[in-house]
């Protein structure tokens, strides 16, 4: 048991307070602040915060990219809808009987409109 007590290190609180208070701009610029014990103890937490910041920034860029794509697609949908309405209107005008007969005459297809209604053919069932 005495061997276990010998391995225990005692931390001098006054020395730690002195380390914390003796922070200067020069220490920050030359990098000596990174060699202090308190900073090295907090290094995993600092790395975790850095990782979270990188994830946050990349998430923001990803969201902006998706937002731009959605806006582009909405504009394309509006244009396609306008084109669909225009095409439908043209088709309706072309499918009118008067427009069809005019196109037939212009192209000289020699087709005529029926003067009599068409006959309906029915198939008789055989009785056995």
Backbone as CSV, one residue per row, in Angstrom:
resi,resn,N_x,N_y,N_z,CA_x,CA_y,CA_z,C_x,C_y,C_z
1,UNK,0.803,-1.195,0.000,0.000,0.000,0.000,0.851,1.266,0.000
2,UNK,1.965,1.199,0.581,2.803,2.378,0.605,3.308,2.727,-0.788
3,UNK,3.447,1.735,-1.648,3.880,1.982,-3.021,2.807,2.742,-3.794
4,UNK,1.546,2.447,-3.514,0.460,3.126,-4.199,0.428,4.596,-3.825
5,UNK,0.702,4.924,-2.594,0.686,6.310,-2.140,1.855,7.100,-2.718
6,UNK,2.924,6.434,-3.050,4.084,7.110,-3.596,3.833,7.581,-5.034
7,UNK,2.955,6.903,-5.771,2.687,7.249,-7.174,1.721,8.414,-7.323
8,UNK,1.101,8.828,-6.274,0.113,9.905,-6.344,0.842,11.232,-6.448
9,UNK,0.411,12.041,-7.433,0.988,13.372,-7.594,0.036,14.384,-6.993
10,UNK,0.588,15.341,-6.306,-0.222,16.409,-5.741,-0.091,17.634,-6.634
11,UNK,-1.228,18.219,-6.940,-1.243,19.382,-7.812,-1.198,20.631,-6.952
12,UNK,-0.289,21.487,-7.270,-0.156,22.744,-6.544,-1.175,23.726,-7.129
13,UNK,-2.208,24.046,-6.378,-3.275,24.914,-6.860,-2.788,26.326,-7.124
14,UNK,-1.874,26.781,-6.315,-1.378,28.141,-6.505,-0.582,28.257,-7.802
15,UNK,0.147,27.196,-8.129,0.911,27.215,-9.379,-0.048,27.219,-10.576
16,UNK,-1.154,26.467,-10.503,-2.142,26.454,-11.585,-2.792,27.816,-11.729
17,UNK,-3.164,28.440,-10.624,-3.759,29.775,-10.678,-2.796,30.766,-11.304
18,UNK,-1.512,30.624,-10.968,-0.492,31.508,-11.527,-0.393,31.297,-13.042
19,UNK,-0.460,30.038,-13.484,-0.411,29.732,-14.922,-1.595,30.345,-15.647
20,UNK,-2.755,30.255,-15.043,-3.961,30.779,-15.674,-3.901,32.301,-15.763
21,UNK,-3.424,32.947,-14.696,-3.403,34.405,-14.660,-2.306,34.992,-15.545
22,UNK,-1.244,34.270,-15.778,-0.124,34.823,-16.538,-0.307,34.599,-18.041
23,UNK,-1.425,34.979,-18.531,-1.735,34.866,-19.956,-1.445,36.203,-20.626
24,UNK,-0.660,36.169,-21.679,-0.359,37.407,-22.393,-0.502,37.179,-23.894
25,UNK,-0.561,38.246,-24.620,-0.698,38.187,-26.076,0.560,37.581,-26.692
26,UNK,1.694,37.846,-26.081,2.949,37.302,-26.591,2.944,35.777,-26.513
27,UNK,2.407,35.229,-25.418,2.312,33.768,-25.278,1.404,33.168,-26.349
28,UNK,0.360,33.866,-26.670,-0.565,33.385,-27.686,0.077,33.400,-29.069
29,UNK,0.818,34.472,-29.374,1.422,34.610,-30.692,2.588,33.656,-30.922
30,UNK,3.403,33.428,-29.904,4.545,32.531,-30.117,4.190,31.063,-29.887
31,UNK,2.985,30.763,-29.429,2.516,29.383,-29.300,2.872,28.723,-27.993
32,UNK,3.505,29.431,-27.084,3.889,28.811,-25.816,2.676,28.543,-24.927
33,UNK,1.558,29.171,-25.235,0.348,28.927,-24.446,-0.165,27.499,-24.656
34,UNK,0.157,26.925,-25.829,-0.300,25.565,-26.120,0.449,24.504,-25.329
35,UNK,1.603,24.850,-24.779,2.388,23.877,-24.014,2.012,23.835,-22.542
36,UNK,1.152,24.710,-22.116,0.739,24.716,-20.709,-0.106,23.494,-20.394
37,UNK,-0.070,23.107,-19.155,-0.742,21.888,-18.714,-2.260,22.013,-18.834
38,UNK,-2.802,23.160,-18.481,-4.264,23.325,-18.504,-4.804,23.259,-19.938
39,UNK,-4.027,23.777,-20.894,-4.450,23.721,-22.290,-4.351,22.290,-22.807
40,UNK,-3.297,21.603,-22.444,-3.145,20.221,-22.906,-4.216,19.305,-22.304
41,UNK,-4.693,19.639,-21.120,-5.771,18.844,-20.527,-7.092,19.073,-21.265
42,UNK,-7.279,20.269,-21.786,-8.526,20.607,-22.478,-8.465,20.324,-23.982
43,UNK,-7.366,19.773,-24.469,-7.180,19.543,-25.896,-8.274,18.653,-26.515
44,UNK,-8.699,17.562,-25.896,-9.787,16.777,-26.499,-11.078,17.588,-26.656
45,UNK,-11.382,18.405,-25.683,-12.592,19.224,-25.767,-12.462,20.273,-26.876
46,UNK,-11.283,20.868,-27.006,-11.048,21.857,-28.066,-11.171,21.202,-29.432
47,UNK,-10.614,20.004,-29.567,-10.739,19.275,-30.838,-12.198,18.920,-31.137
48,UNK,-12.938,18.561,-30.110,-14.362,18.266,-30.293,-15.124,19.499,-30.764
49,UNK,-14.833,20.653,-30.149,-15.488,21.898,-30.577,-15.112,22.264,-32.008
50,UNK,-13.860,22.032,-32.380,-13.418,22.289,-33.752,-14.164,21.379,-34.723
51,UNK,-14.309,20.116,-34.359,-15.044,19.167,-35.197,-16.493,19.618,-35.363
52,UNK,-17.127,20.053,-34.281,-18.509,20.529,-34.372,-18.616,21.768,-35.262
53,UNK,-17.635,22.651,-35.190,-17.650,23.853,-36.030,-17.538,23.487,-37.510
54,UNK,-16.688,22.519,-37.825,-16.541,22.080,-39.220,-17.839,21.451,-39.707
55,UNK,-18.459,20.629,-38.891,-19.743,20.005,-39.257,-20.808,21.074,-39.466
56,UNK,-20.840,22.074,-38.603,-21.828,23.148,-38.714,-21.647,23.920,-40.016
57,UNK,-20.401,24.245,-40.345,-20.130,24.995,-41.575,-20.489,24.174,-42.803
58,UNK,-20.115,22.908,-42.818,-20.439,22.071,-43.984,-21.941,21.870,-44.114
59,UNK,-22.643,21.763,-43.010,-24.100,21.630,-43.049,-24.740,22.887,-43.630
60,UNK,-24.205,24.029,-43.273,-24.720,25.302,-43.792,-24.536,25.381,-45.315
61,UNK,-23.348,25.018,-45.802,-23.103,25.032,-47.244,-24.014,24.048,-47.972
62,UNK,-24.202,22.890,-47.380,-25.082,21.883,-47.985,-26.520,22.394,-48.067
63,UNK,-26.990,23.023,-47.004,-28.356,23.559,-46.994,-28.518,24.669,-48.035
64,UNK,-27.517,25.531,-48.180,-27.593,26.598,-49.181,-27.617,26.027,-50.594
65,UNK,-26.822,24.982,-50.843,-26.801,24.339,-52.159,-28.169,23.732,-52.477
66,UNK,-28.777,23.079,-51.515,-30.105,22.491,-51.724,-31.132,23.586,-51.965
67,UNK,-31.034,24.684,-51.234,-31.971,25.797,-51.403,-31.875,26.370,-52.816
68,UNK,-30.646,26.531,-53.329,-30.472,27.036,-54.694,-31.054,26.072,-55.723
69,UNK,-30.849,24.778,-55.533,-31.398,23.785,-56.461,-32.919,23.816,-56.448
70,UNK,-33.509,23.945,-55.266,-34.971,24.004,-55.164,-35.506,25.221,-55.905
71,UNK,-34.843,26.357,-55.759,-35.277,27.560,-56.475,-35.173,27.384,-57.983
72,UNK,-34.088,26.776,-58.461,-33.927,26.533,-59.895,-35.021,25.601,-60.414
73,UNK,-35.336,24.579,-59.660,-36.363,23.620,-60.081,-37.738,24.276,-60.080
74,UNK,-38.005,25.142,-59.109,-39.294,25.846,-59.091,-39.449,26.738,-60.320
75,UNK,-38.385,27.419,-60.709,-38.437,28.256,-61.913,-38.666,27.383,-63.144
76,UNK,-37.984,26.248,-63.205,-38.153,25.338,-64.341,-39.584,24.792,-64.398
77,UNK,-40.163,24.481,-63.245,-41.544,23.986,-63.207,-42.501,25.056,-63.723
78,UNK,-42.289,26.312,-63.330,-43.153,27.400,-63.816,-43.059,27.522,-65.330
79,UNK,-41.847,27.447,-65.866,-41.667,27.543,-67.317,-42.313,26.362,-68.043
80,UNK,-42.143,25.174,-67.503,-42.742,23.993,-68.128,-44.268,24.033,-68.049
81,UNK,-44.808,24.551,-66.963,-46.255,24.668,-66.835,-46.806,25.647,-67.874
82,UNK,-46.107,26.764,-68.072,-46.539,27.735,-69.087,-46.468,27.110,-70.479
83,UNK,-45.416,26.359,-70.742,-45.280,25.678,-72.035,-46.385,24.636,-72.230
84,UNK,-46.727,23.929,-71.172,-47.792,22.915,-71.252,-49.126,23.571,-71.550
85,UNK,-49.414,24.692,-70.934,-50.676,25.394,-71.173,-50.744,25.885,-72.611
86,UNK,-49.631,26.418,-73.113,-49.577,26.897,-74.491,-49.777,25.751,-75.478
87,UNK,-49.114,24.641,-75.245,-49.234,23.477,-76.130,-50.652,22.916,-76.103
88,UNK,-51.261,22.856,-74.937,-52.631,22.360,-74.823,-53.602,23.264,-75.580
89,UNK,-53.405,24.559,-75.475,-54.281,25.495,-76.192,-54.132,25.332,-77.703
90,UNK,-52.906,25.169,-78.188,-52.681,24.961,-79.621,-53.342,23.665,-80.089
91,UNK,-53.203,22.624,-79.307,-53.791,21.332,-79.671,-55.309,21.421,-79.712
92,UNK,-55.903,22.120,-78.761,-57.365,22.262,-78.754,-57.837,23.027,-79.985
93,UNK,-57.084,24.065,-80.388,-57.447,24.808,-81.593,-57.297,23.947,-82.846
94,UNK,-56.274,23.125,-82.895,-56.069,22.264,-84.069,-57.080,21.131,-84.152
95,UNK,-57.631,20.709,-83.029,-58.551,19.573,-83.050,-60.013,19.988,-83.262
96,UNK,-60.278,21.270,-83.411,-61.643,21.707,-83.715,-62.002,21.228,-85.118
97,UNK,-63.266,20.848,-85.336,-63.657,20.361,-86.672,-63.388,21.390,-87.774
98,UNK,-63.589,22.663,-87.483,-63.351,23.682,-88.518,-61.861,23.780,-88.857
99,UNK,-60.993,23.672,-87.856,-59.552,23.734,-88.104,-59.075,22.494,-88.845
100,UNK,-59.665,21.339,-88.532,-59.290,20.096,-89.211,-59.680,20.176,-90.679
101,UNK,-60.892,20.634,-90.970,-61.325,20.732,-92.365,-60.478,21.750,-93.126
102,UNK,-60.058,22.821,-92.488,-59.220,23.815,-93.144,-57.845,23.223,-93.470
103,UNK,-57.271,22.445,-92.556,-55.980,21.809,-92.803,-56.084,20.783,-93.931
104,UNK,-57.200,20.068,-93.989,-57.400,19.079,-95.059,-57.446,19.783,-96.401
105,UNK,-58.145,20.894,-96.473,-58.236,21.639,-97.726,-56.876,22.216,-98.123
106,UNK,-56.116,22.738,-97.161,-54.806,23.322,-97.449,-53.837,22.285,-97.990
107,UNK,-53.895,21.102,-97.477,-52.955,20.053,-97.875,-53.462,19.244,-99.074
108,UNK,-54.688,19.495,-99.472,-55.246,18.809,-100.637,-55.372,17.310,-100.451
109,UNK,-55.907,16.886,-99.350,-56.029,15.456,-99.056,-57.301,14.841,-99.647
110,UNK,-58.178,15.644,-100.200,-59.420,15.213,-100.823,-60.303,14.403,-99.871
111,UNK,-60.337,14.792,-98.631,-61.237,14.178,-97.658,-62.460,15.072,-97.520
112,UNK,-63.618,14.438,-97.299,-64.847,15.203,-97.140,-65.512,14.806,-95.836
113,UNK,-66.301,15.740,-95.310,-67.045,15.450,-94.086,-68.229,14.555,-94.436
114,UNK,-68.628,13.731,-93.497,-69.784,12.854,-93.706,-71.069,13.669,-93.674
115,UNK,-71.934,13.364,-94.618,-73.231,14.025,-94.591,-74.239,13.166,-93.823
116,UNK,-74.009,11.857,-93.795,-74.866,10.933,-93.046,-74.081,10.432,-91.841
117,UNK,-74.786,10.161,-90.764,-74.071,9.602,-89.617,-73.568,8.188,-89.936
118,UNK,-72.506,7.775,-89.321,-71.970,6.443,-89.595,-72.915,5.353,-89.099
119,UNK,-72.858,4.188,-89.748,-73.688,3.050,-89.352,-72.969,2.281,-88.253
120,UNK,-73.760,1.798,-87.332,-73.219,1.017,-86.233,-73.379,-0.448,-86.582
121,UNK,-72.302,-1.193,-86.548,-72.331,-2.610,-86.832,-72.395,-3.377,-85.524
122,UNK,-73.289,-4.328,-85.472,-73.403,-5.170,-84.278,-73.223,-6.617,-84.670
123,UNK,-72.681,-7.346,-83.807,-72.471,-8.760,-84.057,-73.578,-9.532,-83.384
124,UNK,-74.231,-10.394,-84.121,-75.309,-11.205,-83.572,-74.737,-12.424,-82.864
125,UNK,-75.387,-12.765,-81.782,-74.948,-13.941,-81.030,-75.603,-15.178,-81.666
126,UNK,-74.847,-16.218,-81.759,-75.406,-17.463,-82.308,-76.107,-18.223,-81.185
127,UNK,-77.312,-18.669,-81.487,-78.045,-19.489,-80.524,-77.796,-20.950,-80.845
128,UNK,-77.391,-21.723,-79.977,-77.135,-23.145,-80.232,-78.166,-24.004,-79.644
